[in-house]
Amino acid sequence: MPRMHVDEVDIDDGLVRRLVDAQFPRWRDLPLEAVTSAGTVHALYRLGDDMVVRLPRRPAAVPQLEKEQDWLPRLAPHLPLPVPVPLARGRPTEDYPNAWAVVRWLEGETADRAPLNDPFEAARALGEFIRALHAVDATGGPEAGAITGGRGAPLALRDASIRGRLDDLRAGNFDVDIEAATAAWDDALAAPAWDGPPVWFHGDLLPGNLLLEDGRIAAVIDFGQIGVGDPACDLVPAWSVLPAEARDTFRGALDVDDATWNRGRGWALFVGLSGLPYYHETNPAFAALCRRMIEAVLADPDWR
């Protein structure tokens, strides 16, 4: 895969083998294999049968990885689906300047590569997972901001960047209905801001971060964006994972108000509008997901 970011670090099989062998010699004889993924933040290598090495592609992702290592062991007991269990922390080296991690491998096929067997069951399972996460005591959790990629912060803080992406999409002839996208974004911005206490959020519930077994949601991965703040960003699966007919089931499992739902739709549009022009050359699979998210939001009759 070509570089996706100007500050991306070179990562290859030989580098990962050297890192593991030098820092964790007890795993020196285990096979190591790159994992194909449309992910944009980490390179993944399966280590043996039950572990995976996660390496940040850029320095800015290191605090996210360290945050996962600190908080996932505390969150996991409260969640109804398996999440990655941190096993070891790797140190930077001369060859690789970032911290890295080894976590437990979770079986399953990502939801961007396998279909849901029953979208309504998936909507309920995902809604119950999110609701459980939001209910965990948020005391001391990382506050929404730069370390959460802006997730959980007021949607209005993303306005300037989205106006710029809309200009990029218009100039680049991406075949996006700019007028409709602008109207949908304005509608989301008009929703009242979150006025409740900060709650835990995952922040990146896209198809590539959900594992399926036999078409059923079996695990949730990649908690790099976790933090505490406005939970609306976790409603994105309504437009990124689930078909339109399952949205009411998803919303029912969450029991959210209109304002939060509308902000959630805005977050889905934010991801789509931000990702499509940025990744269309370097990560076509992710760019295609972004386009589908834009189309799902624009086809949603609720915002019109």
Phi, psi and omega per residue, in radians:
M1 nan 2.347 3.114
P2 -1.168 2.869 3.093
R3 -1.068 2.422 3.117
M4 -1.779 -0.302 -3.063
H5 -2.356 2.556 -3.092
V6 -1.151 -0.459 -3.121
D7 -1.792 0.377 -3.089
E8 -1.249 2.440 -3.133
V9 -1.519 2.488 3.072
D10 -1.237 2.208 3.129
I11 -2.300 2.249 3.080
D12 -2.489 3.061 -3.070
D13 -1.003 -0.775 -3.097
G14 -1.094 -0.722 3.120
L15 -1.052 -0.835 -3.079
V16 -1.142 -0.673 3.105
R17 -1.073 -0.741 -3.139
R18 -1.152 -0.710 -3.141
L19 -1.077 -0.855 -3.116
V20 -1.116 -0.832 -3.067
D21 -1.095 -0.671 -3.074
A22 -1.336 -0.691 -3.021
Q23 -1.674 -0.411 3.136
F24 -2.363 1.205 -3.048
P25 -1.040 -0.353 3.109
R26 -1.156 -0.283 3.135
W27 -1.886 0.250 -3.040
R28 -1.066 -0.588 -3.060
D29 -1.575 -0.005 -3.128
L30 -1.401 2.463 3.099
P31 -1.146 2.619 -3.110
L32 -2.277 2.261 -3.076
E33 -2.501 2.297 3.116
A34 -1.106 2.463 3.120
V35 -1.779 2.148 3.098
T36 -1.234 2.249 -3.069
S37 -2.699 2.590 3.021
A38 -1.569 0.156 -3.133
G39 -1.092 2.660 -3.043
T40 -1.962 -0.096 -2.987
V41 -1.926 -0.724 -3.062
H42 -2.170 2.585 2.873
A43 -1.595 2.447 -3.049
L44 -2.099 2.396 3.080
Y45 -2.352 2.169 3.084
R46 -1.326 2.317 -3.102
L47 -2.073 1.943 -3.052
G48 1.130 -2.640 -3.102
D49 -1.604 -0.413 -2.926
D50 -2.312 0.394 3.102
M51 -2.419 2.788 3.057
V52 -2.461 2.393 3.083
V53 -1.614 2.280 3.128
R54 -2.047 2.151 -3.095
L55 -2.164 2.057 3.098
P56 -1.029 2.357 3.138
R57 -1.327 -0.370 -3.085
R58 -2.526 2.734 -3.082
P59 -1.026 -0.593 -3.083
A60 -1.096 -0.350 -3.110
A61 -1.492 -0.177 -3.087
V62 -1.086 -0.797 3.112
P63 -1.040 -0.547 3.095
Q64 -1.137 -0.783 3.136
L65 -1.107 -0.736 -3.138
E66 -1.165 -0.605 3.090
K67 -1.107 -0.746 3.071
E68 -1.021 -0.789 -3.110
Q69 -1.068 -0.624 -3.114
D70 -1.334 -0.687 -2.915
W71 -1.804 -0.494 -3.083
L72 -1.040 -0.698 3.102
P73 -1.056 -0.485 -3.139
R74 -1.450 -0.565 -3.098
L75 -1.426 -0.629 -2.987
A76 -0.914 -0.746 -3.095
P77 -1.115 -0.288 -3.091
H78 -1.681 -0.034 -2.977
L79 -1.870 2.496 -3.063
P80 -1.449 -0.068 3.094
L81 -2.198 2.617 3.108
P82 -1.093 2.575 3.057
V83 -2.320 2.826 -3.090
P84 -1.112 2.301 3.110
V85 -1.703 2.091 3.118
P86 -1.123 2.369 -3.136
L87 -2.003 -0.567 -3.089
A88 -2.813 2.672 3.080
R89 -1.967 2.224 3.096
G90 -1.661 2.620 -3.095
R91 -1.699 2.660 3.010
P92 -1.099 2.723 3.078
T93 -2.388 -3.141 3.075
E94 -1.130 -0.590 -3.124
D95 -1.381 -0.510 -3.068
Y96 -2.421 1.935 -2.932
P97 -1.475 0.038 -3.067
N98 -1.874 2.655 2.895
A99 -1.158 2.694 -3.125
W100 -2.550 3.086 -3.002
A101 -2.567 2.735 2.955
V102 -2.054 2.238 -3.129
V103 -2.258 2.916 3.122
R104 -1.178 2.332 3.054
W105 -1.284 2.346 3.076
L106 -1.979 2.254 -3.114
E107 -1.243 2.630 3.075
G108 2.404 2.911 3.095
E109 -1.895 2.351 -3.134
T110 -1.128 2.618 -3.040
A111 -1.223 -0.120 3.005
D112 -1.536 -0.067 -3.123
R113 -2.110 -0.161 -3.113
A114 -2.442 2.530 -3.099
P115 -1.424 2.686 3.012
L116 -1.277 2.342 3.124
N117 -1.249 -0.734 -3.127
D118 -2.445 1.757 -3.083
P119 -1.028 -0.545 -3.129
F120 -1.259 -0.696 3.052
E121 -1.111 -0.740 3.122
A122 -1.090 -0.699 3.124
A123 -1.072 -0.725 3.123
R124 -1.186 -0.790 -3.110
A125 -1.101 -0.741 -3.127
L126 -1.216 -0.709 3.092
G127 -1.077 -0.709 3.133
E128 -1.171 -0.659 3.092
F129 -1.094 -0.847 -3.107
I130 -1.104 -0.736 -3.136
R131 -1.096 -0.689 3.100
A132 -1.139 -0.734 3.112
L133 -1.081 -0.774 -3.114
H134 -1.136 -0.381 -3.098
A135 -1.527 -0.186 -3.130
V136 -1.195 2.452 3.114
D137 -0.939 2.131 -3.051
A138 -1.628 0.111 -3.116
T139 -0.999 2.179 3.083
G140 1.417 -0.030 -3.139
G141 -1.193 2.755 -3.130
P142 -1.125 2.166 -3.091
E143 -1.237 2.522 3.130
A144 -0.981 2.379 -3.126
G145 2.882 -2.546 -3.083
A146 -1.055 -0.652 -3.076
I147 -1.252 -0.248 3.076
T148 -1.888 0.255 -3.102
G149 1.103 0.437 -3.119
G150 1.451 -0.199 3.112
R151 -1.082 2.502 3.135
G152 1.483 -0.209 3.078
A153 -1.567 2.940 3.116
P154 -0.980 2.362 -3.132
L155 -1.039 -0.548 -3.104
A156 -1.046 -0.426 3.129
L157 -1.186 -0.273 3.140
R158 -1.651 0.018 -3.000
D159 -1.074 -0.850 -3.088
A160 -1.049 -0.747 -3.122
S161 -1.150 -0.654 -3.137
I162 -1.211 -0.664 3.074
R163 -1.036 -0.679 3.093
G164 -1.163 -0.685 3.114
R165 -1.179 -0.641 3.083
L166 -1.077 -0.685 3.072
D167 -1.122 -0.717 3.118
D168 -1.083 -0.750 -3.122
L169 -1.156 -0.668 3.115
R170 -1.157 -0.806 -3.101
A171 -1.200 -0.538 -3.072
G172 -1.565 0.078 3.127
N173 0.902 0.979 -3.102
F174 -1.516 0.076 3.122
D175 1.031 0.802 3.036
V176 -1.975 2.400 3.098
D177 -1.282 1.610 -3.043
I178 -1.117 -0.684 -3.139
E179 -1.092 -0.800 3.132
A180 -1.178 -0.707 3.137
A181 -1.110 -0.696 3.107
T182 -1.122 -0.750 3.127
A183 -1.111 -0.717 3.132
A184 -1.160 -0.689 3.098
W185 -1.129 -0.782 3.110
D186 -1.051 -0.667 3.128
D187 -1.104 -0.733 3.118
A188 -1.147 -0.694 3.129
L189 -1.125 -0.478 -3.120
A190 -1.311 -0.230 3.137
A191 -1.167 2.463 3.094
P192 -0.977 2.494 3.141
A193 -1.223 2.785 3.099
W194 -1.119 2.217 3.139
D195 -2.108 0.237 3.099
G196 -1.628 3.139 3.085
P197 -1.184 2.663 3.074
P198 -1.049 2.427 3.100
V199 -2.237 2.793 3.071
W200 -1.138 2.490 2.998
F201 -2.437 2.662 3.044
H202 -1.371 -0.854 3.008
G203 1.561 -0.150 -3.059
D204 -2.600 0.857 -3.078
L205 -1.464 1.244 3.085
L206 -1.760 2.885 -3.082
P207 -0.960 -0.624 -3.127
G208 -1.202 -0.199 -3.139
N209 -1.868 0.225 3.059
L210 -2.089 2.255 3.125
L211 -1.772 2.391 3.139
L212 -1.997 2.507 2.921
E213 -2.261 2.172 -3.052
D214 0.938 0.636 3.073
G215 1.370 0.081 -3.125
R216 -1.943 2.533 3.130
I217 -1.148 2.131 -3.027
A218 -2.015 -0.350 -3.110
A219 -2.891 2.799 3.074
V220 -2.168 2.311 -3.066
I221 -2.187 3.113 3.065
D222 0.962 1.444 3.140
F223 -1.755 0.497 -3.082
G224 -1.086 -0.432 -3.109
Q225 -1.663 0.042 -3.032
I226 -1.007 2.599 3.097
G227 -3.092 -2.950 3.107
V228 -2.169 2.376 -3.117
G229 2.931 -2.453 3.124
D230 -1.268 2.189 -3.090
P231 -1.362 -0.032 -3.014
A232 -1.039 -0.513 -3.097
C233 -1.113 -0.347 -3.133
D234 -1.471 0.043 3.075
L235 -1.559 -0.053 -3.119
V236 -0.914 -0.614 -3.132
P237 -0.975 -0.386 3.107
A238 -1.047 -0.448 -3.121
W239 -2.083 -0.062 -3.120
S240 -1.993 -0.445 -3.040
V241 -2.050 -0.777 -2.969
L242 -1.681 2.580 3.011
P243 -1.253 2.808 -3.047
A244 -0.982 -0.652 -3.056
E245 -1.200 -0.275 -3.133
A246 -1.708 -0.009 -3.084
R247 -1.110 -0.715 -3.134
D248 -1.095 -0.641 3.095
T249 -1.133 -0.764 3.108
F250 -1.069 -0.829 -3.122
R251 -1.136 -0.663 3.109
G252 -1.088 -0.655 3.125
A253 -1.198 -0.448 -3.122
L254 -1.587 -0.583 -3.119
D255 1.025 1.061 -3.139
V256 -1.892 2.728 -3.135
D257 -1.429 2.993 -3.075
D258 -1.059 -0.720 -3.087
A259 -1.103 -0.769 3.135
T260 -1.143 -0.712 3.103
W261 -1.068 -0.745 -3.133
N262 -1.171 -0.674 3.070
R263 -1.158 -0.637 3.085
G264 -1.054 -0.728 3.081
R265 -1.094 -0.637 3.070
G266 -1.110 -0.669 3.106
W267 -1.155 -0.649 3.082
A268 -1.093 -0.721 3.119
L269 -1.170 -0.668 3.106
F270 -1.021 -0.838 -3.127
V271 -1.082 -0.780 -3.117
G272 -1.121 -0.851 -3.098
L273 -1.197 -0.563 3.119
S274 -1.291 -0.738 -2.995
G275 -1.384 -0.583 -3.037
L276 -1.048 -0.920 -3.138
P277 -1.265 -0.468 -3.073
Y278 -1.319 -0.678 -3.000
Y279 -1.884 0.084 -2.979
H280 -1.101 -0.438 3.113
E281 -1.721 -0.673 -3.003
T282 -1.571 -0.407 -3.129
N283 -2.536 1.316 -3.056
P284 -1.026 -0.583 -3.135
A285 -1.121 -0.764 3.128
F286 -1.224 -0.658 3.092
A287 -1.076 -0.650 3.109
A288 -1.128 -0.695 3.061
L289 -1.067 -0.769 3.134
C290 -1.032 -0.725 3.108
R291 -1.110 -0.731 3.125
R292 -1.116 -0.633 3.111
M293 -1.149 -0.755 3.087
I294 -1.033 -0.819 -3.116
E295 -1.109 -0.667 3.130
A296 -1.134 -0.720 3.119
V297 -1.169 -0.788 -3.099
L298 -1.176 -0.439 3.103
A299 -1.505 -0.150 -3.106
D300 -1.306 2.071 -3.092
P301 -1.241 -0.253 -3.013
D302 -1.182 -0.474 -3.071
W303 -1.524 -0.286 -3.022
R304 -1.337 nan nan
